[in-house]
Amino acid sequence: MRSWDRLVDEYMEQYGMRGLAAETIVSRRRELDRLGCWLKNRRPRPKLEEVGSDLLIAYIRSRTAYRAKTTVGKTMSDLRGLGEFLVMKAIWRVNPLRWMRGPKLDARSRIPKRINGSALKKLWEAAATHRLEYHRHMGVAVLSLLYGTGLRRGELERLDLDDWCAAERTLRIDGRKTGQERIASVPELSARCLENYLPKRQNHLESLGVVNETALFISKDGGRLTGTAISRSAKSLAKRCGVEHLTLHQFRHTCASDLLEGGVHLPEVQRVLGHQCISTTVRYLAIADPQRHKAVACHPINEILKNVADQGKEGGKQ
């Protein structure tokens, strides 16, 4: 096991060359470090060449006990990738995880959580009353883009100034998540919030003496605003205005469901969110389906209960 750290370093170097998000790389490294510590603490300590399916199953069980299916699936995926690397390095003859079945995951099995209108209003009011002028404008612009365009956290973090086209009110979104770039249309009021933020961004950079910064959203130190910082700021706003269990991805869910309720067709919502497969977008119909409400409105029970109510009123008058 003395070569474990060296092998993991080599594997992560290859894994990082795929152009994945930094958070994804850090998460996989963390999982492999957990496995390494678990193996090193076994007595007697196994040799890496002798690690087989029994030990891997024991680790997965201890790691994922009472955890969600997604956690189990991710753990197995992380270990499976390392197993293929060890086979390539001729340390393992076969990768036991290649034939292990993970839990069956269905993205449609969970109803996406949305943010209601009153909570959204509270969040905007909290952002607009920040004590620092720069953070007021940036906070409002960030919330406007998250809700107005359904951007993912990583997509928002990686936005550059050149990605914004004020004339056409569009943002160029990188394809790191989906493998394909897209152009996102920005609602008029969201565009105004962004345009109001840009002069404050420039003043902030000049006050710090920072030049040639390409990021659209800037931290207090003059660097790119990270996804972690965006999440932390959103949770701080939520705490100030009494909104519980808020995540940035809920803005994306809310954007999709509100568009559907507003009468936007499903393929158009798919294009707004940048989904590669429309089946991913379909799950939002579970929380926003205008046609379903119209269908229920035609149910015969409405007429039956109306007649019963009318008869009850007449009986009361007598």
Secondary structure as UniProt FT lines:
FT   TURN            2..3
FT   HELIX           4..16
FT   TURN            17..18
FT   HELIX           22..40
FT   HELIX           48..50
FT   HELIX           53..64
FT   TURN            65..66
FT   HELIX           69..88
FT   TURN            89..90
FT   HELIX           96..98
FT   HELIX           107..109
FT   HELIX           117..128
FT   HELIX           133..149
FT   HELIX           153..157
FT   HELIX           161..163
FT   STRAND          164..165
FT   TURN            166..169
FT   STRAND          170..173
FT   TURN            176..178
FT   STRAND          182..185
FT   HELIX           188..208
FT   TURN            220..221
FT   HELIX           227..241
FT   HELIX           249..261
FT   TURN            262..263
FT   HELIX           266..273
FT   HELIX           278..282
FT   HELIX           283..286
FT   HELIX           290..297
FT   HELIX           300..317
//
